[in-house]
Amino acid sequence: MHQPTVSIIVPVYNAEKGIRRCVDSILGQEFTDFELLLVDDGSTDDSPAILDAYAAADQRVTVIHKPNSGVSATRNLALGKAKGTYIQFLDADDWITEDATKLLVRSALENNADMVIADFYRVVGDDVARKGQIGGDATSLSRQEYADLMMKDPADFYYGVIWNKLYRASIIRDHGVRMDETLNWCEDFIFNLEYVLHVRTVAVLRSPIYYYVKTEGSLVSHTDLTDVVRMKRTVLGYYRDFYRSVFDEDEYKRRRTDIYRYLVSFATDDSAIGGMPGTTKLGRERVPGYVPAGAQPNPFLGVYWAQRVLDRYLDRVAEQNDLTLKQARIMAYLRYCPGVVDMAALADFLQQTRATTMVDLQRLNMSGLIDLQWRDGGFEASFCVPRGEQVAAGIDHVAADFESMLAPVLGAAGGAGGDGARVAAERGGAGARRADATDGAQYSSAQDARAAAERLLNDGFAALAQALNKSSTMQLAKQTAVAKEAANLKAQKATHSGDSYAGDSHSDGSRLAGMYLGDSHPGDVRLSDLYPGDNSHPGNSHSDDTSSKEPDRESHTAPRRERHVHKSLKQAAEEALEEACEEAAREVGEQREMNEQ
C-alpha cells in the first residue's frame, strides 16, 4: 500500500458554507503526494453529503463519519488513521495557497526539520493582511531558540495554532502526542507544547501559505476576562512544565517572570482592517494572473501567463528573503548570467534605464546579497554567503518548479526525452544547481521541433492557465469582482435608456468574461495592478521613478545610427557608464549621510 508523504487532516462540523473552498484548495495543490482525511463530527447540515461527493471523485480523499464529540477528539481520530510521513492540519472554514504543502515539505526536507512554522494571512471580510513573527535570515532554529522566541509573545496565534505548521508523524506516534480532549480552549497550543519537547530543529518558512478566516464567533471574542484568566491558569501547568524541560533549573528560575507572562497575555492576532498599513483587498495580496473565459491557444497570452507564473513563484523567494519582486528578478538574471554584468541587457530585461539599474545593483550590494567588483571594464557580481546563496537556491527552485509544470508537455513531444523533468529533479534538493547549457530538449529533426512547439502552444497554454487558476484566492476574488460588475451593470441599466448601450462593442457577457480583478474594464487595467509594489515596469503611468519613463532618445534616429554605428555604440556605452557611476556615487553618498545622522 502506498504511503503518502503528507496526511492532511480537516475536522468538519456544520461547515457547508466554506468546506468546498477549503477542500478545493487542498485538491488543487501543486504537491500531489498526500492523503486528505475529512472527519465529519456529527454535522447536521449538508456537510456529510458534500464530503462523500469529494471522496467519490478523488481517491486521495477519505471521509470518516462519527457522532459529535468535539474538535480535539475528531483530530485525534484522524491522527490514529493517518499514514503520511508528515501531518498538516486545516480548519474547515479556511483555505491554503496552491503551493502550501510543497513549500512546507520542501522546507522540512532541506532543513532536516521536525516541524515547520509558516506565515499566514488573516482574512476579515474582503480585507487580508499577512501575519509573521520570526524575522531575520535563519531558515531553521533549535528547540531552545524557538522556545526563546515564543517566550517573548507566548499567546500569539503564530505559535499557538496548528494550521500554520507541518509535523513529523513519527514524533506524534512514538511519543503519543495528542489533543487534550478535556480542554475546549487552547488545546492546539498544548498540542504544540508537547510536540516541541521532542523536536531538534524547527524550520522557518517566511511565506504566508494559509488563509485564516477571522470570525466574530470565536471563543476568544465572546469569553469574558475572568473566564479567560481561569482557563489560562489551567493551561499554565502545561506551559510551566514545557519550559522546565527546555531549561535547566537555574535558567528556569532566572526567567520565571518571563515565562509567567503567559498568564496575563491574551491570544493575539492582529486584525486585517481596510485602509490600514499591511492590509489589502483579497486577491491583491499575491501576484495576480487572470485567465479569460474561452481563451484560445495563442503565443500572446501564453507568454503573459508564463511571466505571471514565474513571477508568482519568484515572489515566494522575495517574501522569504525580504526582497521586492523587482530585486528578485535582478537576482534571477544574475544567477543565470554570471560574470561581468551586461548593463544594457539587464536594463532591457527590467525595462528601465541603465542608471536606475545601476542604482538597483548598488542597493543589493549594500544589503549584503551580492558583491560588486570592477573587473575587465565592467562590474562583476557574485552572490554573497549566506544570504545571496540562499536566494540563489530559491531561484533554482523557481526554475525547477516551472520546468516541472511544463515537463509533461515537452516530454510528450518527439525527441524531448523528459530532460526538463530530469533537470527539475536534480535542482529540487538542497544542493540546487544551475542547468548546463546542454540541459533541455534535443530534437532529431525540424519536424520534431515543430511538433514540440505546437504542443507547447496548445498543451503548454492549458498548463499555464491551470497553474494560474489553481489559486482559490484568485478564483474567489474573481467571483466577487464578477458579482460586483454584474451589480454595477444592473444599476446602470436601471438608470440609462436601452439605446445608450447600442454603441458598446462589449456585451454584458464579454465584459464579465474579460474582467480583470476589481471594477475596471479589461482595457483599463493598470500596470500597477499587475506589478504590485514594483513601479519600474514600462508603461506604468503611476511610477514614482521618473527615470523609468524616460523615452528612448535613439529610437527615432535609425539613419544616423546606420552611418555611425560603431561611434554611436561606443559613445552611448561611455555616456551610460558615466551616468551610472555618477548616480551610484550620489546613492552611496546619500546612504553614508543617513548612516552618519
Protein Blocks (a to p, Z undefined) as FASTA:
>chain_A
ZZdfbdcddddehillmmmmmmmmmmmpfblcbcdddddehiablmlmmmmmmmmmpmkb
ccdddddebjklmmmmmmmmpcbfbdcdddfkbccdfklmmmmmmmmmmnopabdcdddd
ddehjaccdddfbgcjbfbdcfklmmmmmmmmmmbmklmpmklcccdfklmmmnopacdf
kbcghklmmmmmmmmmmpfbdcddfbdfbdcdddfkbmklmccfklmmmmmmmmmmmmmm
mmmmmpcfklmmmmmmmmmmmmmpccddddddehiahiacehilpccddddehiacdfkl
mmmmmmmmmmmmmmmmmmmnopafklmmmmmmmmmmgcjddfklmmmmnopafklmmmmm
mmmmmnopaccddeehiacdddddfklmmmmmmmmmmmmmmmmmmmmmmmmpghklommm
mmmmmmmmmmbccddfkgccddfbfklmmmmmmmmmmmmmmmmmmmmmmpmklmmmmmmm
mmmmmmmmmmmmmmpcfklmmmpmbdfklmmmmpcedjbdfklpcfklmmghiakbghia
kbcblklmpccfklmmmmmmmmmmmmmmmmmmmmmmmmmmmmmmmmmmmmmmmmmZZ
